[in-house]
């Protein structure tokens, strides 16, 4: 999901400088590099594709308006994801409670298998995993999904969660432990 | 997970992502052959890894368009609010003094008035209203995160909640 072209710090700094100057192409590339991760955070908190898409858009609009104040004390990625988490939580408070998706696996991609039986088995396992992930408490769900899908370190996850690194690590391990139980 | 298993946690993630180097792979396999918990964790990680979210089609273009729109509105010249809202009658002469007085009352309530936080003179919760506040000013767990600096967009219930948080 991560754009390798923007993963390097020096490249990101150049892109950020251009974006801060209002370069539209740089802003487009900034969105392209990070919108999937931002959506991931929104979906993991809100549990609803439409609400997560709205939160993704709102996150980037807020971020672009505040881009001039970004001090590079953290990576642009974790800064964006932190805004995404706060935006999604705020959106969740304005509507109702998080949509229950435990019985409905939610939107997941399915792998194209060669053998129909094998594909069906893999799909069943993937659906079970998606359902199990949805059953975790929010912080565990975020810690696990950001670690597995977005390759964030525990330190970066802590910045997104607004917690200590130790707390992020604990949330991740508790989440994996719970997943083990649910998928046993 | 046993205490020693923590050393293998990152390797499990890398194995699930199919990017574990050969050297570490043998080291991990040796552990997996005798640790049922880590083997189960790996199965769980692989299953979760195989079910990524399906991002809605068109979201990227939609967000890019919204960002361009936000950028354009941010760079547009600001309207003369005093003229637009108060016209050019006698009210206009009072507009700036009234605004200044309102701002002073606001500052007193926020910094020196009831609910102020002793110390540096700044209420840390003031930053919590802005999702984009720089690091070091983010609220800790449990503190209010209103999510939007525009108070006008908050409902009465949210404003009451915000007020309670600021006064607590």
Interface residues (C-beta under 8 A of the other chain):
Chain A: X1 X22 X24 X27 X28 X31 X32 X35 X36 X39 X40 X43 X49 X53 X56 X57 X59 X60 X61 X62 X63 X64 X65 X66 X69 X70 X71 X73 X74 X79 X82 X83 X86 X87 X89 X90 X91 X93 X94 X105 X106 X107 X108 X109 X111 X122 X125 X126 X127 X128 X129 X130 X132 X133 X144 X145 X147 X148 X149 X151 X159 X162 X163 X173 X176 X177 X179 X180 X183 X184
Chain B: X1 X9 X13 X16 X17 X37 X40 X41 X43 X44 X45 X47 X48 X49 X50 X51 X52 X53 X54 X55 X56 X59 X60 X62 X63 X64 X66 X67 X68 X70 X71 X74 X75 X130 X131 X132 X134 X135 X136 X138 X139 X140 X141 X145 X146 X147 X148 X155 X158
